[in-house]
Amino acid sequence: MHFRGLALLTLLNVVSLSVAPPPAEVKNMKLKVRWMAEQLVVRLDSPVGPTRLAITVDDFDGLSSFATILEGYSNLIFDSFHDYDQVKAEISSLTGYIIQWRRVHCSTQQTRTPVPSSLQTLQSQRRHVHTIAMEALRRMKELLEQLLKNLEQLDTC
């Protein structure tokens, strides 16, 4: 008799883990990500030079890949680069929020998302630290602007 109760409880736990987060929680997450991204876009308005971006909306698919790309660009901006330490802190905060939200609300924990080739190209040219940092800032700003136009991308874990 106790075995049935335990089996039923286990089954309910499995079912509850496979259910998507409630729409209200997804909406709150999107609002917070939107607010954080808008703040970063404002801070990133200052890099000089024309934008030559290779990233498109298709380069990230959901929370996991977005966090991977943000983290990759953040790693290309060295801490003493034109007082962008606050920007790096905000990027880290946004990335951390997305990763934590995913851990709590996504039933399937994906393995590490592959890094897009455009980001890999920048990462392979680290000897040009100033140029790479400026390009990373430009691409990050474009990525955030595209995210703000397409928050539905965050529906995918």
DSSP file (Angstrom, degrees, kcal/mol; ACC not computed):
  #  RESIDUE AA STRUCTURE BP1 BP2  ACC     N-H-->O    O-->H-N    N-H-->O    O-->H-N    TCO  KAPPA ALPHA  PHI   PSI    X-CA   Y-CA   Z-CA
    1    1 A M     >        0   0    0      0, 0.0     4,-1.3     0, 0.0     3,-0.2   0.000 360.0 360.0 360.0 -42.9    0.0    0.0    0.0
    2    2 A H  H  >  +     0   0    0      1,-0.2     4,-2.3     2,-0.2     5,-0.2   0.821 360.0  62.8 -67.8 -29.4    2.8    2.4    0.9
    3    3 A F  H  > S+     0   0    0      1,-0.2     4,-2.7     2,-0.2    -1,-0.2   0.893 100.5  51.8 -62.5 -40.3    4.5    1.5   -2.4
    4    4 A R  H  > S+     0   0    0     -3,-0.2     4,-2.7     2,-0.2    -1,-0.2   0.909 109.7  49.5 -62.6 -42.8    1.6    2.9   -4.4
    5    5 A G  H  X S+     0   0    0     -4,-1.3     4,-2.3     2,-0.2    -1,-0.2   0.917 112.9  46.5 -62.9 -43.0    1.7    6.2   -2.6
    6    6 A L  H  X S+     0   0    0     -4,-2.3     4,-2.4     2,-0.2    -2,-0.2   0.903 113.0  49.5 -65.6 -41.9    5.4    6.5   -3.1
    7    7 A A  H  X S+     0   0    0     -4,-2.7     4,-2.4     2,-0.2    -2,-0.2   0.898 111.6  49.1 -64.2 -40.8    5.1    5.5   -6.8
    8    8 A L  H  X S+     0   0    0     -4,-2.7     4,-2.3     2,-0.2    -2,-0.2   0.910 111.1  49.6 -65.7 -42.3    2.3    8.1   -7.3
    9    9 A L  H  X S+     0   0    0     -4,-2.3     4,-2.0     2,-0.2    -2,-0.2   0.910 111.6  48.8 -62.6 -43.4    4.4   10.8   -5.6
   10   10 A T  H  X S+     0   0    0     -4,-2.4     4,-2.2     1,-0.2    -2,-0.2   0.910 110.7  50.8 -62.5 -42.9    7.4   10.0   -7.8
   11   11 A L  H  X S+     0   0    0     -4,-2.4     4,-2.4     1,-0.2    -2,-0.2   0.902 109.1  50.9 -62.5 -41.5    5.2   10.1  -10.9
   12   12 A L  H  X S+     0   0    0     -4,-2.3     4,-2.4     1,-0.2    -1,-0.2   0.884 109.2  51.4 -64.1 -38.6    3.8   13.5   -9.9
   13   13 A N  H  X S+     0   0    0     -4,-2.0     4,-1.7     2,-0.2    -2,-0.2   0.915 110.6  48.1 -63.8 -43.3    7.4   14.9   -9.4
   14   14 A V  H  X S+     0   0    0     -4,-2.2     4,-1.1     1,-0.2    -2,-0.2   0.920 113.5  47.4 -63.2 -44.5    8.4   13.7  -12.8
   15   15 A V  H  < S+     0   0    0     -4,-2.4     4,-0.5     1,-0.2     3,-0.4   0.898 110.5  51.8 -64.8 -40.6    5.3   15.2  -14.4
   16   16 A S  H >< S+     0   0    0     -4,-2.4     3,-0.5     1,-0.2    -1,-0.2   0.822 107.5  53.5 -68.4 -29.0    5.8   18.5  -12.6
   17   17 A L  H 3< S+     0   0    0     -4,-1.7    -1,-0.2     1,-0.2    -2,-0.2   0.777 106.9  51.4 -74.0 -25.7    9.4   18.7  -13.8
   18   18 A S  T 3< S+     0   0    0     -4,-1.1     2,-0.3    -3,-0.4    -1,-0.2   0.489  88.5  99.5 -91.5  -1.7    8.4   18.3  -17.4
   19   19 A V  S <  S-     0   0    0     -3,-0.5    88,-0.1    -4,-0.5    -3,-0.0  -0.651  79.4-113.1 -85.9 139.9    5.8   21.0  -17.4
   20   20 A A        -     0   0    0     -2,-0.3    86,-0.1     1,-0.1    -1,-0.1  -0.294  42.8 -88.7 -66.3 154.4    6.8   24.4  -18.8
   21   21 A P        -     0   0    0      0, 0.0    -1,-0.1     0, 0.0     5,-0.1  -0.278  56.0 -87.0 -62.0 151.7    7.0   27.3  -16.4
   22   22 A P    >>  -     0   0    0      0, 0.0     4,-1.9     0, 0.0     3,-0.8  -0.276  36.5-116.6 -58.9 145.7    3.8   29.3  -15.9
   23   23 A P  H 3> S+     0   0    0      0, 0.0     4,-2.6     0, 0.0     5,-0.2   0.823 114.0  59.0 -54.7 -33.8    3.2   32.1  -18.4
   24   24 A A  H 3> S+     0   0    0      1,-0.2     4,-2.3     2,-0.2     5,-0.1   0.898 106.1  47.6 -64.4 -39.0    3.4   34.7  -15.7
   25   25 A E  H <> S+     0   0    0     -3,-0.8     4,-2.3     2,-0.2    -1,-0.2   0.892 111.8  49.8 -68.8 -38.7    6.9   33.6  -14.7
   26   26 A V  H  X S+     0   0    0     -4,-1.9     4,-2.5     2,-0.2    -2,-0.2   0.919 110.8  50.5 -63.9 -42.7    8.0   33.6  -18.3
   27   27 A K  H  X S+     0   0    0     -4,-2.6     4,-2.3     1,-0.2    -2,-0.2   0.919 110.6  48.7 -61.9 -44.2    6.5   37.1  -18.7
   28   28 A N  H  X S+     0   0    0     -4,-2.3     4,-2.2     2,-0.2    -1,-0.2   0.896 110.9  50.7 -62.7 -40.2    8.4   38.4  -15.6
   29   29 A M  H  X S+     0   0    0     -4,-2.3     4,-2.8     1,-0.2     5,-0.2   0.928 110.6  48.8 -62.7 -44.5   11.6   36.9  -16.8
   30   30 A K  H  X S+     0   0    0     -4,-2.5     4,-2.8     1,-0.2    -2,-0.2   0.895 110.2  51.6 -63.3 -39.8   11.2   38.5  -20.2
   31   31 A L  H  X S+     0   0    0     -4,-2.3     4,-2.4     2,-0.2    -1,-0.2   0.913 112.2  45.9 -62.9 -42.5   10.5   41.9  -18.5
   32   32 A K  H  X S+     0   0    0     -4,-2.2     4,-2.6     2,-0.2    -2,-0.2   0.929 114.1  47.4 -67.3 -44.4   13.6   41.6  -16.4
   33   33 A V  H  X S+     0   0    0     -4,-2.8     4,-2.8     2,-0.2     5,-0.2   0.912 111.9  51.7 -62.5 -41.5   15.8   40.6  -19.3
   34   34 A R  H  X S+     0   0    0     -4,-2.8     4,-2.7    -5,-0.2    -2,-0.2   0.942 110.9  47.3 -59.0 -48.4   14.3   43.4  -21.4
   35   35 A W  H  X S+     0   0    0     -4,-2.4     4,-2.0     1,-0.2    -2,-0.2   0.925 114.5  46.1 -60.3 -45.9   15.1   46.0  -18.7
   36   36 A M  H  X S+     0   0    0     -4,-2.6     4,-1.9     1,-0.2    -1,-0.2   0.902 113.6  49.1 -64.8 -41.0   18.6   44.7  -18.2
   37   37 A A  H  X S+     0   0    0     -4,-2.8     4,-2.5    -5,-0.2    -2,-0.2   0.902 108.9  52.5 -66.3 -41.0   19.3   44.6  -22.0
   38   38 A E  H  X S+     0   0    0     -4,-2.7     4,-2.0    -5,-0.2    -1,-0.2   0.902 108.6  51.0 -61.9 -40.4   17.9   48.1  -22.4
   39   39 A Q  H  X S+     0   0    0     -4,-2.0     4,-1.9     1,-0.2    -1,-0.2   0.908 111.3  47.9 -62.5 -41.7   20.3   49.4  -19.7
   40   40 A L  H  X S+     0   0    0     -4,-1.9     4,-2.1     2,-0.2    -2,-0.2   0.896 107.7  54.7 -67.2 -39.8   23.2   47.7  -21.4
   41   41 A V  H  < S+     0   0    0     -4,-2.5     4,-0.3     1,-0.2    -1,-0.2   0.907 107.7  50.8 -60.9 -41.0   22.3   49.1  -24.9
   42   42 A V  H >< S+     0   0    0     -4,-2.0     3,-1.2     1,-0.2    -1,-0.2   0.923 111.9  46.9 -61.7 -44.0   22.4   52.6  -23.4
   43   43 A R  H >< S+     0   0    0     -4,-1.9     3,-0.7     1,-0.2    -1,-0.2   0.809 109.8  54.5 -67.5 -28.7   25.8   52.0  -21.9
   44   44 A L  T 3< S+     0   0    0     -4,-2.1    -1,-0.2     1,-0.2    -2,-0.2   0.366  79.8  93.9 -88.7   6.4   27.1   50.5  -25.2
   45   45 A D  T <  S+     0   0    0     -3,-1.2    -1,-0.2    -4,-0.3    -2,-0.1   0.665  74.1  68.4 -69.6 -14.9   26.1   53.6  -27.2
   46   46 A S    <   +     0   0    0     -3,-0.7    -1,-0.2    -4,-0.2    -2,-0.1   0.682  62.4 113.9 -86.7 -17.9   29.5   55.1  -26.9
   47   47 A P        -     0   0    0      0, 0.0     2,-0.2     0, 0.0    -3,-0.0  -0.274  63.5-129.6 -57.0 140.2   31.9   52.8  -28.9
   48   48 A V        +     0   0    0      2,-0.0    90,-0.1     3,-0.0    -2,-0.1  -0.586  59.0  44.6 -92.5 149.5   33.3   54.6  -31.9
   49   49 A G  S    S-     0   0    0     -2,-0.2     2,-0.0     2,-0.1     0, 0.0  -0.153  88.3 -53.4 108.4 161.4   33.3   53.5  -35.4
   50   50 A P        -     0   0    0      0, 0.0     2,-0.5     0, 0.0    88,-0.1  -0.331  56.4-110.0 -70.5 153.3   30.9   51.9  -37.9
   51   51 A T        +     0   0    0     87,-0.1     2,-0.3     1,-0.1    -2,-0.1  -0.732  33.7 176.6 -87.3 127.1   29.1   48.7  -37.1
   52   52 A R        +     0   0    0     -2,-0.5     2,-0.3    83,-0.1    87,-0.1  -0.706  20.2 173.0-126.9  77.6   30.3   45.7  -39.0
   53   53 A L        -     0   0    0     -2,-0.3    -2,-0.0     1,-0.1    82,-0.0  -0.662  30.9-178.8-101.2 144.4   28.3   42.9  -37.5
   54   54 A A        +     0   0    0     -2,-0.3     2,-0.3     2,-0.1    -1,-0.1   0.482  55.7 104.1-109.0  -8.9   28.0   39.3  -38.5
   55   55 A I        -     0   0    0     63,-0.1     2,-0.3     3,-0.0    -2,-0.1  -0.555  45.8-178.5 -80.5 136.7   25.5   38.2  -35.8
   56   56 A T    >   -     0   0    0     -2,-0.3     3,-1.8     1,-0.0     4,-0.3  -0.804  44.8 -99.9-123.4 169.7   21.9   37.7  -36.8
   57   57 A V  G >  S+     0   0    0     -2,-0.3     3,-1.4     1,-0.3    -2,-0.0   0.833 120.1  63.6 -58.7 -31.9   18.9   36.7  -34.7
   58   58 A D  G 3  S+     0   0    0      1,-0.3    -1,-0.3     3,-0.1    -3,-0.0   0.660  83.6  77.8 -68.5 -15.0   19.3   33.1  -35.9
   59   59 A D  G <  S+     0   0    0     -3,-1.8     2,-0.4     1,-0.1    -1,-0.3   0.678  96.5  46.5 -73.2 -15.4   22.7   32.8  -34.2
   60   60 A F    <   -     0   0    0     -3,-1.4     2,-0.4    -4,-0.3     3,-0.1  -0.987  62.6-172.6-127.6 142.8   21.1   32.3  -30.9
   61   61 A D        -     0   0    0     -2,-0.4     4,-0.4     1,-0.2     3,-0.2  -0.767  57.0 -34.7-134.2  87.0   18.2   30.0  -30.1
   62   62 A G  S  > S-     0   0    0     -2,-0.4     4,-2.0     1,-0.2    95,-0.2  -0.320  91.3 -46.4  96.5-178.1   16.9   30.4  -26.6
   63   63 A L  H  > S+     0   0    0     93,-2.5     4,-2.4    91,-0.2     5,-0.2   0.875 127.1  53.4 -60.6 -44.1   18.2   31.1  -23.2
   64   64 A S  H  > S+     0   0    0     93,-0.3     4,-2.0    92,-0.2    -1,-0.2   0.936 112.6  40.9 -63.2 -49.4   21.2   28.8  -23.3
   65   65 A S  H  > S+     0   0    0     -4,-0.4     4,-2.3     2,-0.2    -1,-0.2   0.861 113.5  54.7 -70.4 -33.5   22.7   30.0  -26.5
   66   66 A F  H  X S+     0   0    0     -4,-2.0     4,-2.5     2,-0.2    -1,-0.2   0.932 109.7  47.1 -63.3 -44.5   22.0   33.6  -25.6
   67   67 A A  H  X S+     0   0    0     -4,-2.4     4,-2.5     1,-0.2    -2,-0.2   0.890 111.1  52.3 -63.7 -39.4   23.9   33.3  -22.3
   68   68 A T  H  X S+     0   0    0     -4,-2.0     4,-2.2    -5,-0.2    -2,-0.2   0.918 111.5  46.0 -62.8 -44.3   26.8   31.5  -24.1
   69   69 A I  H  X S+     0   0    0     -4,-2.3     4,-2.4     2,-0.2     5,-0.2   0.924 113.0  49.4 -66.9 -44.7   27.1   34.3  -26.6
   70   70 A L  H  X S+     0   0    0     -4,-2.5     4,-2.5     1,-0.2    -2,-0.2   0.935 112.5  47.9 -58.3 -46.7   26.9   37.1  -24.0
   71   71 A E  H  X S+     0   0    0     -4,-2.5     4,-2.0     1,-0.2    -1,-0.2   0.888 110.0  53.3 -62.2 -40.0   29.5   35.3  -21.9
   72   72 A G  H  X S+     0   0    0     -4,-2.2     4,-0.6     2,-0.2    -1,-0.2   0.919 111.7  43.9 -62.6 -45.1   31.8   34.9  -24.9
   73   73 A Y  H >X S+     0   0    0     -4,-2.4     3,-0.9     1,-0.2     4,-0.5   0.893 110.7  55.2 -67.9 -38.6   31.7   38.6  -25.8
   74   74 A S  H >< S+     0   0    0     -4,-2.5     3,-1.3     1,-0.3    -1,-0.2   0.889 103.1  56.2 -60.8 -38.5   32.2   39.6  -22.2
   75   75 A N  H 3< S+     0   0    0     -4,-2.0    -1,-0.3     1,-0.3    -2,-0.2   0.709 101.6  58.4 -67.0 -19.2   35.3   37.5  -22.0
   76   76 A L  H << S+     0   0    0     -3,-0.9     2,-0.8    -4,-0.6    -1,-0.3   0.572  90.4  79.5 -86.1  -9.5   36.8   39.5  -25.0
   77   77 A I  S << S-     0   0    0     -3,-1.3     2,-0.1    -4,-0.5    -1,-0.1  -0.871  79.8-141.5-101.1 110.6   36.5   42.8  -23.2
   78   78 A F    >   -     0   0    0     -2,-0.8     3,-2.0    51,-0.2     6,-0.2  -0.409  21.2-112.6 -75.5 152.6   39.4   43.2  -20.8
   79   79 A D  T 3  S+     0   0    0      1,-0.3     6,-0.2    -2,-0.1     5,-0.2   0.770 111.8  48.1 -58.8 -34.1   38.6   44.8  -17.5
   80   80 A S  T 3  S+     0   0    0      3,-0.1     2,-0.9     4,-0.1     3,-0.5   0.322  76.9 128.3 -91.9  10.4   40.6   48.0  -17.9
   81   81 A F  S X  S-     0   0    0     -3,-2.0     3,-1.6     1,-0.2    -4,-0.0  -0.557  95.1 -43.8 -72.8 104.9   39.2   48.7  -21.4
   82   82 A H  T 3  S-     0   0    0     -2,-0.9    -1,-0.2     1,-0.3    -2,-0.1   0.794 107.4 -61.4  44.8  42.7   37.9   52.3  -21.3
   83   83 A D  T >  S+     0   0    0     -3,-0.5     3,-0.5     1,-0.1    -1,-0.3   0.857  92.3 143.0  57.4  39.1   36.2   51.9  -18.0
   84   84 A Y  T <>  +     0   0    0     -3,-1.6     4,-2.5    -6,-0.2     5,-0.2   0.169  32.9 108.1 -93.0  18.3   33.9   49.2  -19.2
   85   85 A D  H 3> S+     0   0    0     -6,-0.2     4,-1.9     1,-0.2    -1,-0.2   0.857  78.3  52.2 -63.7 -33.3   34.1   47.3  -15.9
   86   86 A Q  H <> S+     0   0    0     -3,-0.5     4,-2.2     2,-0.2    -1,-0.2   0.895 108.4  50.6 -67.6 -39.6   30.5   48.4  -15.1
   87   87 A V  H  > S+     0   0    0     -4,-0.2     4,-2.6     2,-0.2    -2,-0.2   0.927 110.0  50.1 -62.5 -45.1   29.3   47.1  -18.4
   88   88 A K  H  X S+     0   0    0     -4,-2.5     4,-2.5     1,-0.2    -1,-0.2   0.887 109.5  51.7 -61.2 -38.2   31.1   43.8  -17.8
   89   89 A A  H  X S+     0   0    0     -4,-1.9     4,-2.1     2,-0.2    -1,-0.2   0.909 111.4  46.6 -64.9 -41.2   29.4   43.6  -14.3
   90   90 A E  H  X S+     0   0    0     -4,-2.2     4,-2.5     2,-0.2    -2,-0.2   0.875 111.7  50.8 -69.3 -37.1   26.0   44.2  -15.9
   91   91 A I  H  X S+     0   0    0     -4,-2.6     4,-2.9     2,-0.2     5,-0.2   0.927 110.9  49.5 -63.5 -44.4   26.6   41.6  -18.6
   92   92 A S  H  X S+     0   0    0     -4,-2.5     4,-2.7    -5,-0.2    -2,-0.2   0.889 110.8  50.3 -61.3 -39.8   27.7   39.1  -15.9
   93   93 A S  H  X S+     0   0    0     -4,-2.1     4,-2.3     2,-0.2    -2,-0.2   0.927 112.5  45.7 -64.6 -45.6   24.5   40.0  -14.0
   94   94 A L  H  X S+     0   0    0     -4,-2.5     4,-2.3     2,-0.2    -2,-0.2   0.930 114.9  47.5 -63.2 -46.3   22.3   39.4  -17.0
   95   95 A T  H  X S+     0   0    0     -4,-2.9     4,-2.6     1,-0.2    -2,-0.2   0.921 112.6  49.3 -61.6 -45.1   24.1   36.2  -18.0
   96   96 A G  H  X S+     0   0    0     -4,-2.7     4,-2.6    -5,-0.2     5,-0.2   0.892 109.8  51.6 -61.9 -40.7   23.8   34.9  -14.4
   97   97 A Y  H  X S+     0   0    0     -4,-2.3     4,-2.7     2,-0.2     5,-0.2   0.930 111.4  47.0 -61.9 -45.6   20.1   35.7  -14.2
   98   98 A I  H  X S+     0   0    0     -4,-2.3     4,-2.4     2,-0.2    -2,-0.2   0.923 113.4  48.0 -63.8 -44.2   19.4   33.8  -17.4
   99   99 A I  H  X S+     0   0    0     -4,-2.6     4,-2.1     1,-0.2    -2,-0.2   0.923 114.4  46.1 -63.3 -44.5   21.5   30.8  -16.3
  100  100 A Q  H  X S+     0   0    0     -4,-2.6     4,-1.9     2,-0.2    -2,-0.2   0.908 111.9  50.9 -65.6 -42.1   19.8   30.7  -12.9
  101  101 A W  H  X S+     0   0    0     -4,-2.7     4,-2.7    -5,-0.2     5,-0.3   0.916 110.7  50.0 -61.1 -42.8   16.3   31.1  -14.4
  102  102 A R  H  X S+     0   0    0     -4,-2.4     4,-2.3     1,-0.2    -1,-0.2   0.905 107.7  53.4 -62.3 -42.8   17.0   28.3  -16.8
  103  103 A R  H  < S+     0   0    0     -4,-2.1    -1,-0.2     1,-0.2    -2,-0.2   0.894 117.0  38.0 -58.9 -40.7   18.2   26.0  -14.0
  104  104 A V  H  < S+     0   0    0     -4,-1.9    -2,-0.2    -5,-0.1    -1,-0.2   0.879 127.8  29.2 -80.1 -38.7   15.1   26.6  -12.0
  105  105 A H  H  < S+     0   0    0     -4,-2.7     2,-0.6    -5,-0.2    -3,-0.2   0.613  98.3  81.8-105.9 -14.7   12.4   26.6  -14.8
  106  106 A C     <  -     0   0    0     -4,-2.3   -86,-0.1    -5,-0.3   -88,-0.1  -0.828  56.2-159.9-100.5 125.7   13.7   24.5  -17.7
  107  107 A S  S    S+     0   0    0     -2,-0.6     2,-0.7     1,-0.1    -1,-0.2   0.838  79.6  59.2 -73.2 -32.5   13.1   20.8  -17.3
  108  108 A T  S    S-     0   0    0    -90,-0.1     2,-0.9   -91,-0.0    -1,-0.1  -0.875  74.0-153.4-101.7 118.6   15.7   19.8  -19.8
  109  109 A Q        -     0   0    0     -2,-0.7    -6,-0.0    -6,-0.0    -2,-0.0  -0.798  18.1-149.4 -91.5 108.1   19.2   20.9  -19.0
  110  110 A Q        -     0   0    0     -2,-0.9     3,-0.1    47,-0.3     2,-0.1  -0.315  15.4-111.3 -73.9 157.6   21.1   21.2  -22.2
  111  111 A T        -     0   0    0      1,-0.2    -1,-0.1    -2,-0.0   -47,-0.0  -0.265  64.8 -52.9 -74.0 175.5   24.8   20.7  -22.5
  112  112 A R        -     0   0    0      1,-0.1    -1,-0.2    -2,-0.1   -47,-0.1  -0.262  63.4-119.6 -55.8 131.2   26.9   23.6  -23.3
  113  113 A T        -     0   0    0    -49,-0.2    -1,-0.1    -3,-0.1     2,-0.0  -0.513  32.1-104.8 -73.8 138.2   25.7   25.5  -26.4
  114  114 A P        -     0   0    0      0, 0.0    -1,-0.1     0, 0.0   -46,-0.1  -0.324  34.5-113.7 -62.9 145.6   28.1   25.6  -29.3
  115  115 A V        -     0   0    0      1,-0.1     5,-0.1    -3,-0.1   -50,-0.0  -0.664  34.7-110.1 -80.9 131.0   29.8   29.0  -29.8
  116  116 A P    >>  -     0   0    0      0, 0.0     4,-2.2     0, 0.0     3,-0.5  -0.236  24.3-117.7 -59.7 150.7   28.8   30.7  -33.2
  117  117 A S  H 3> S+     0   0    0      1,-0.2     4,-2.3     2,-0.2     5,-0.2   0.839 112.7  59.1 -62.1 -34.2   31.5   30.9  -35.8
  118  118 A S  H 3> S+     0   0    0      1,-0.2     4,-1.3     2,-0.2    -1,-0.2   0.880 109.8  43.7 -64.1 -36.0   31.5   34.7  -35.8
  119  119 A L  H <> S+     0   0    0     -3,-0.5     4,-2.5     2,-0.2    -2,-0.2   0.877 110.5  55.0 -74.0 -38.9   32.4   34.7  -32.1
  120  120 A Q  H  X S+     0   0    0     -4,-2.2     4,-1.7     1,-0.2    -2,-0.2   0.884 104.6  55.4 -60.6 -38.3   35.0   32.0  -32.5
  121  121 A T  H  < S+     0   0    0     -4,-2.3     4,-0.4     1,-0.2    -1,-0.2   0.927 109.7  45.2 -61.3 -45.2   36.7   34.1  -35.1
  122  122 A L  H >< S+     0   0    0     -4,-1.3     3,-1.5     1,-0.2    -2,-0.2   0.919 110.7  54.0 -63.5 -42.8   37.0   37.0  -32.7
  123  123 A Q  H >< S+     0   0    0     -4,-2.5     3,-0.7     1,-0.3    -1,-0.2   0.802 104.1  56.1 -63.3 -28.6   38.2   34.7  -29.9
  124  124 A S  T 3< S+     0   0    0     -4,-1.7    -1,-0.3     1,-0.2     3,-0.2   0.593 102.4  57.1 -79.8  -9.5   40.9   33.3  -32.2
  125  125 A Q  T X   +     0   0    0     -3,-1.5     3,-1.7    -4,-0.4    -1,-0.2  -0.172  62.2 136.5-113.0  39.0   42.3   36.9  -32.7
  126  126 A R  T <   +     0   0    0     -3,-0.7     3,-0.3     1,-0.3    -1,-0.2   0.627  54.4  79.1 -65.0 -14.1   43.0   37.8  -29.1
  127  127 A R  T 3  S+     0   0    0      1,-0.3     2,-0.8    -3,-0.2    -1,-0.3   0.735  86.9  61.0 -69.7 -18.1   46.4   39.4  -29.9
  128  128 A H  S <> S+     0   0    0     -3,-1.7     4,-2.9     1,-0.2     5,-0.3  -0.550  72.2 166.0-100.7  65.1   44.6   42.5  -31.2
  129  129 A V  H  >  +     0   0    0     -2,-0.8     4,-2.3    -3,-0.3   -51,-0.2   0.824  67.6  46.5 -59.2 -40.9   43.0   43.1  -27.8
  130  130 A H  H  > S+     0   0    0      2,-0.2     4,-2.2    -3,-0.2    -1,-0.2   0.935 116.3  44.0 -68.8 -45.4   41.8   46.7  -28.3
  131  131 A T  H  > S+     0   0    0      2,-0.2     4,-2.4     1,-0.2    -2,-0.2   0.920 115.5  48.3 -63.8 -44.5   40.3   46.0  -31.8
  132  132 A I  H  X S+     0   0    0     -4,-2.9     4,-2.8     1,-0.2    -2,-0.2   0.903 110.5  51.6 -64.3 -41.5   38.7   42.8  -30.6
  133  133 A A  H  X S+     0   0    0     -4,-2.3     4,-2.2    -5,-0.3    -1,-0.2   0.916 111.0  47.6 -62.9 -42.7   37.2   44.5  -27.5
  134  134 A M  H  X S+     0   0    0     -4,-2.2     4,-2.2     2,-0.2    -2,-0.2   0.917 113.9  47.0 -64.5 -42.2   35.7   47.3  -29.6
  135  135 A E  H  X S+     0   0    0     -4,-2.4     4,-2.7     2,-0.2     5,-0.2   0.893 110.2  53.1 -66.7 -39.1   34.2   44.7  -32.0
  136  136 A A  H  X S+     0   0    0     -4,-2.8     4,-2.5     1,-0.2    -1,-0.2   0.904 109.4  49.3 -61.7 -41.0   32.9   42.6  -29.1
  137  137 A L  H  X S+     0   0    0     -4,-2.2     4,-2.2     2,-0.2    -2,-0.2   0.916 111.8  48.6 -64.0 -43.0   31.1   45.7  -27.7
  138  138 A R  H  X S+     0   0    0     -4,-2.2     4,-2.1     2,-0.2    -2,-0.2   0.939 114.2  45.2 -61.4 -47.3   29.6   46.5  -31.1
  139  139 A R  H  X S+     0   0    0     -4,-2.7     4,-2.7     1,-0.2    -2,-0.2   0.879 111.3  52.9 -66.7 -37.8   28.4   42.9  -31.6
  140  140 A M  H  X S+     0   0    0     -4,-2.5     4,-2.5    -5,-0.2    -1,-0.2   0.913 108.5  50.6 -64.0 -41.5   27.0   42.7  -28.1
  141  141 A K  H  X S+     0   0    0     -4,-2.2     4,-2.4     2,-0.2    -2,-0.2   0.927 112.2  46.9 -61.8 -44.3   25.0   45.9  -28.6
  142  142 A E  H  X S+     0   0    0     -4,-2.1     4,-2.6     2,-0.2    -2,-0.2   0.911 111.0  52.0 -63.8 -42.5   23.6   44.5  -31.8
  143  143 A L  H  X S+     0   0    0     -4,-2.7     4,-2.3     1,-0.2    -2,-0.2   0.921 111.2  47.1 -59.3 -44.9   22.8   41.2  -30.1
  144  144 A L  H  X S+     0   0    0     -4,-2.5     4,-2.4     2,-0.2    -2,-0.2   0.888 111.2  51.1 -65.8 -39.5   21.0   43.0  -27.3
  145  145 A E  H  X S+     0   0    0     -4,-2.4     4,-1.3     2,-0.2    -2,-0.2   0.906 111.3  48.1 -64.5 -40.3   19.0   45.2  -29.7
  146  146 A Q  H  X S+     0   0    0     -4,-2.6     4,-1.2     1,-0.2    -2,-0.2   0.887 110.1  52.5 -66.6 -38.2   18.0   42.1  -31.7
  147  147 A L  H >< S+     0   0    0     -4,-2.3     3,-0.6     1,-0.2    -2,-0.2   0.925 105.8  54.0 -60.9 -44.4   16.9   40.4  -28.5
  148  148 A L  H 3< S+     0   0    0     -4,-2.4     3,-0.4     1,-0.3    -1,-0.2   0.817 110.9  46.4 -62.0 -30.0   14.8   43.4  -27.5
  149  149 A K  H 3< S+     0   0    0     -4,-1.3    -1,-0.3     1,-0.2    -2,-0.2   0.700 123.5  34.6 -81.4 -20.1   13.0   43.2  -30.9
  150  150 A N    X<  +     0   0    0     -4,-1.2     3,-2.1    -3,-0.6    -1,-0.2  -0.448  60.9 154.4-134.9  59.4   12.5   39.4  -30.5
  151  151 A L  G >   +     0   0    0     -3,-0.4     3,-1.9     1,-0.3     4,-0.2   0.681  65.5  80.9 -63.7 -15.4   12.0   38.5  -26.9
  152  152 A E  G >  S+     0   0    0      1,-0.3     3,-2.0     2,-0.2     4,-0.3   0.750  74.7  75.3 -61.8 -21.4   10.1   35.4  -28.1
  153  153 A Q  G X  S+     0   0    0     -3,-2.1     3,-0.9     1,-0.3    -1,-0.3   0.768  86.1  63.3 -59.5 -23.9   13.6   33.9  -28.5
  154  154 A L  G <  S+     0   0    0     -3,-1.9    -1,-0.3     1,-0.2   -91,-0.2   0.547  80.3  81.1 -80.8  -6.2   13.7   33.5  -24.7
  155  155 A D  G <  S+     0   0    0     -3,-2.0     2,-0.5    -4,-0.2    -1,-0.2   0.767  80.2  78.5 -67.9 -23.8   10.7   31.1  -24.8
  156  156 A T    <         0   0    0     -3,-0.9   -93,-2.5    -4,-0.3   -92,-0.2  -0.732 360.0 360.0 -90.7 129.0   13.1   28.3  -25.7
  157  157 A C              0   0    0     -2,-0.5   -47,-0.3   -95,-0.2   -93,-0.3   0.491 360.0 360.0 -72.5 360.0   15.1   26.8  -22.9
